[in-house]
Amino acid sequence: MVWKPRVTVAAIIERDQRFLMVEEQTANGLEFNQPAGHLEPGEDLISAVIREVYEESAWQFEPQELVSVQLWRKNPNALTFMRFCFTGRCHAHNPEQILDTGIVQTHWLTRAEVAAQAHRLRSPLVLTSIDQYLSGQRYSLNLLQSFIDLDHA
């Protein structure tokens, strides 16, 4: 059997020194996360993060830079995730949009408020990503290239 990490995307979106967070129902109760989710078949990473931000927060997201690529596993018996974390800006909100199943509400939280919820973060990558962003860690989206359904003779 071939080992395959689960590919996910996440968005760090800052406005007025507050970060867009989603509060979601999980198997462990209510937890906080950045808008994030899984890459779907036939989808490129940038399209995935745009879709996930909209589905989870009702915000139109414009990715501008890549903050980090993170490989994470909670413990040896858990799934492994390859997480692509983006930053960018939101330019429109649709208050009529029904949020993804499990999303209870969205919040704009300061870094300190996120850290105060450390016991309720979906993974340690949530705060790690914010700190990477705040330290100025950024990479061009040109780093990401997609060759989906490319016919090569």
BELRATA-V439209 format. One record per residue. RES is the residue in one letter. PHI is phi in radians with two decimals (* if undefined). BURIAL is I if it has 9 or more other ideal C-beta (glycine too) atoms within 8 Angstrom, else O. D_FIRST is the distance of its C-alpha to the first C-alpha in Angstrom with 2 decimals. Layout:
# BELRATA-V439209
res->RES phi->PHI burial->BURIAL d_first->D_FIRST
res->RES phi->PHI burial->BURIAL d_first->D_FIRST
This chain:
# BELRATA-V439209
res->M phi->* burial->O d_first->0.00
res->V phi->-1.53 burial->O d_first->3.80
res->W phi->-1.39 burial->O d_first->6.51
res->K phi->-2.41 burial->O d_first->9.39
res->P phi->-1.25 burial->I d_first->12.82
res->R phi->-1.40 burial->I d_first->15.12
res->V phi->-1.60 burial->I d_first->18.01
res->T phi->-2.26 burial->I d_first->21.42
res->V phi->-2.21 burial->I d_first->25.02
res->A phi->-2.56 burial->I d_first->28.13
res->A phi->-2.22 burial->I d_first->31.84
res->I phi->-1.74 burial->I d_first->34.53
res->I phi->-2.15 burial->I d_first->37.77
res->E phi->-1.91 burial->I d_first->41.01
res->R phi->-2.53 burial->O d_first->44.44
res->D phi->0.94 burial->O d_first->47.49
res->Q phi->1.08 burial->O d_first->45.48
res->R phi->-2.20 burial->I d_first->43.41
res->F phi->-1.96 burial->I d_first->39.74
res->L phi->-1.27 burial->I d_first->38.39
res->M phi->-2.22 burial->I d_first->36.24
res->V phi->-1.97 burial->I d_first->34.86
res->E phi->-1.83 burial->I d_first->35.20
res->E phi->-2.31 burial->I d_first->32.52
res->Q phi->-1.42 burial->O d_first->31.82
res->T phi->-2.25 burial->I d_first->28.54
res->A phi->-1.08 burial->O d_first->27.29
res->N phi->-1.72 burial->O d_first->29.26
res->G phi->1.70 burial->O d_first->32.41
res->L phi->-1.32 burial->O d_first->34.00
res->E phi->-2.33 burial->I d_first->32.46
res->F phi->-1.83 burial->I d_first->33.36
res->N phi->-2.69 burial->I d_first->31.23
res->Q phi->-1.25 burial->I d_first->31.93
res->P phi->-0.99 burial->I d_first->31.43
res->A phi->-2.79 burial->I d_first->27.69
res->G phi->3.08 burial->I d_first->24.71
res->H phi->-1.55 burial->O d_first->21.53
res->L phi->-1.19 burial->O d_first->21.32
res->E phi->-1.72 burial->O d_first->21.42
res->P phi->-0.96 burial->O d_first->20.21
res->G phi->1.37 burial->O d_first->22.72
res->E phi->-1.82 burial->I d_first->24.39
res->D phi->-1.59 burial->O d_first->25.32
res->L phi->-1.09 burial->I d_first->25.52
res->I phi->-1.19 burial->I d_first->29.32
res->S phi->-1.08 burial->O d_first->29.49
res->A phi->-1.10 burial->I d_first->26.96
res->V phi->-1.23 burial->I d_first->29.10
res->I phi->-1.07 burial->I d_first->32.27
res->R phi->-1.09 burial->I d_first->30.95
res->E phi->-1.08 burial->I d_first->29.64
res->V phi->-1.08 burial->I d_first->32.95
res->Y phi->-1.15 burial->I d_first->34.92
res->E phi->-1.11 burial->I d_first->32.98
res->E phi->-1.65 burial->I d_first->33.14
res->S phi->-2.30 burial->I d_first->36.59
res->A phi->1.22 burial->I d_first->38.51
res->W phi->-1.76 burial->I d_first->39.22
res->Q phi->-1.41 burial->I d_first->38.98
res->F phi->-1.95 burial->I d_first->37.16
res->E phi->-2.03 burial->I d_first->37.69
res->P phi->-1.13 burial->I d_first->35.15
res->Q phi->-2.08 burial->O d_first->37.05
res->E phi->-2.64 burial->I d_first->34.93
res->L phi->-1.69 burial->I d_first->31.57
res->V phi->-1.60 burial->I d_first->31.98
res->S phi->-2.88 burial->I d_first->28.65
res->V phi->-2.11 burial->O d_first->24.93
res->Q phi->-2.16 burial->I d_first->23.39
res->L phi->-1.82 burial->I d_first->20.05
res->W phi->-2.41 burial->I d_first->20.24
res->R phi->-2.47 burial->I d_first->18.61
res->K phi->-1.17 burial->O d_first->21.04
res->N phi->-2.79 burial->O d_first->19.73
res->P phi->-1.01 burial->O d_first->16.78
res->N phi->-1.69 burial->O d_first->15.75
res->A phi->-1.66 burial->O d_first->16.25
res->L phi->-1.17 burial->O d_first->14.53
res->T phi->-1.85 burial->I d_first->15.07
res->F phi->-2.10 burial->I d_first->17.45
res->M phi->-1.87 burial->I d_first->18.72
res->R phi->-1.94 burial->I d_first->22.30
res->F phi->-1.78 burial->I d_first->24.88
res->C phi->-1.88 burial->I d_first->28.31
res->F phi->-1.88 burial->I d_first->31.29
res->T phi->-2.29 burial->I d_first->34.99
res->G phi->3.06 burial->I d_first->37.68
res->R phi->-2.27 burial->O d_first->40.36
res->C phi->-1.71 burial->I d_first->40.97
res->H phi->-2.17 burial->O d_first->43.76
res->A phi->-2.81 burial->O d_first->44.13
res->H phi->-2.20 burial->O d_first->43.44
res->N phi->-1.98 burial->I d_first->43.38
res->P phi->-1.14 burial->O d_first->44.58
res->E phi->-1.50 burial->O d_first->44.16
res->Q phi->-1.15 burial->O d_first->40.37
res->I phi->-1.37 burial->O d_first->38.50
res->L phi->-1.35 burial->I d_first->35.83
res->D phi->-0.85 burial->O d_first->32.16
res->T phi->-0.96 burial->O d_first->31.48
res->G phi->1.70 burial->O d_first->31.58
res->I phi->-1.39 burial->I d_first->33.69
res->V phi->-1.51 burial->O d_first->36.97
res->Q phi->-2.94 burial->O d_first->38.85
res->T phi->-1.89 burial->I d_first->38.95
res->H phi->-2.47 burial->I d_first->40.86
res->W phi->-1.90 burial->I d_first->42.28
res->L phi->-2.09 burial->I d_first->42.08
res->T phi->-1.26 burial->O d_first->43.28
res->R phi->-1.05 burial->I d_first->41.07
res->A phi->-1.11 burial->O d_first->43.04
res->E phi->-1.18 burial->O d_first->42.44
res->V phi->-1.14 burial->I d_first->38.67
res->A phi->-1.08 burial->O d_first->38.80
res->A phi->-1.17 burial->O d_first->40.91
res->Q phi->-1.75 burial->I d_first->38.06
res->A phi->-0.89 burial->O d_first->35.52
res->H phi->-1.23 burial->O d_first->34.82
res->R phi->-2.03 burial->O d_first->33.94
res->L phi->-1.43 burial->I d_first->31.75
res->R phi->-1.03 burial->I d_first->28.32
res->S phi->-2.73 burial->O d_first->26.94
res->P phi->-1.16 burial->O d_first->28.69
res->L phi->-1.18 burial->I d_first->27.84
res->V phi->-1.07 burial->I d_first->30.63
res->L phi->-1.29 burial->I d_first->33.44
res->T phi->-1.00 burial->I d_first->31.81
res->S phi->-1.12 burial->I d_first->31.67
res->I phi->-1.08 burial->I d_first->35.29
res->D phi->-1.15 burial->I d_first->36.38
res->Q phi->-1.09 burial->I d_first->34.67
res->Y phi->-1.06 burial->I d_first->36.49
res->L phi->-1.13 burial->O d_first->39.77
res->S phi->-1.37 burial->O d_first->39.57
res->G phi->1.63 burial->O d_first->39.59
res->Q phi->-1.20 burial->O d_first->36.07
res->R phi->-2.60 burial->O d_first->35.58
res->Y phi->-2.39 burial->O d_first->33.95
res->S phi->-1.14 burial->O d_first->34.80
res->L phi->-1.16 burial->I d_first->32.77
res->N phi->-1.08 burial->O d_first->33.08
res->L phi->-1.08 burial->O d_first->30.23
res->L phi->-1.66 burial->I d_first->27.90
res->Q phi->-2.27 burial->O d_first->27.57
res->S phi->-2.04 burial->O d_first->25.84
res->F phi->-2.25 burial->O d_first->25.24
res->I phi->-1.50 burial->O d_first->23.99
res->D phi->1.00 burial->O d_first->24.65
res->L phi->-1.44 burial->O d_first->26.45
res->D phi->-1.41 burial->O d_first->27.40
res->H phi->-2.15 burial->O d_first->27.47
res->A phi->-1.53 burial->O d_first->29.20
